[in-house]
Amino acid sequence: MRVGGKWTAMVLRCLEDGTPRRFSELRVPLHWITPKVLTETLRAMERDGFLRRTVHDENPPRVEYALTDLGRSLITPLDAACAWARTHAPEITEARTAYERAAS
C-alpha cells in the first residue's frame, strides 16, 4: 500500500483539482522526481486504486492520470497532516536542534 509512499502525497496534490494530467504535465511540478520513480509511483498508485490511467485511442497514444474516488478520499487526511506539520514545525525544529546539540 502506497499511502505513505515518498511521492504519493505529491502526486495526490498534482491531481487533486480533478483535471486528468499527462505524464509530461506531472513532470513539470514534480521535476525533482526521476521519470523512473514517477512511473513506479503512478503504477503503484494505480495498482492500489488511488488513480486511474486512461489510454486514449490516438496516434501516438495519449495517456492521462486522474484520481479515483478512493484517491480523492486521501485529500482530507493529507490536508490534516499538512496542517499538523505547519502547526508543529517550530517544535520539530527545536527538537532537532536540541538533538544535534546533544549529539555533538
DOKOL-818978 format. One record per residue (C-alpha): y negated, x negated, z negated. Coordinates in steps of 0.05 Angstrom, whole numbers, plus 5000, padded with zeros to 4 digits. Layout:
BEGIN
YXZ;...
***
This chain:
BEGIN
500050005000;493249725021;488450094975;487049434940;487449015003;482048495010;478748815071;480749545064;474349755029;470149415082;473749785138;473050435099;465550325096;465150185170;468750835186;466151295131;460951655174;466651965214;464951635280;471051325314;470050585327;473050095375;475749435351;469649075380;465049555344;468449395278;467948655292;460248685290;459348875216;465848515198;464247875235;466747425179;473847715185;478047375237;480647825293;487747695270;486247905198;482448525222;488248715266;493148635208;488549045163;487849605214;495349625226;496849655151;491650205141;494650605199;501650505170;499250755102;496051365134;488751165120;486551135192;488551405259;489050955321;487651335385;489251035453;485451375509;488651415578;483650985615;483850345653;483149895615;485750305555;480550475503;482950455431;479050775374;479950785299;477951355253;479351525181;484452065166;483352575110;487452115065;482851525083;476651945071;479352135003;478551394983;470951414993;469351754927;473451264884;470550694925;463450954911;465250994837;467950274836;461650024872;457150394822;461050094764;460349394794;452749474803;452049724732;456149164701;454148594746;449648264693;455348284642;460247984692;455247434709;454147294635;461647274622;462746784680;457046334656;459946324585;466846174612;464345604655;460445304596;466545344552;470945034605;466544424615;
***
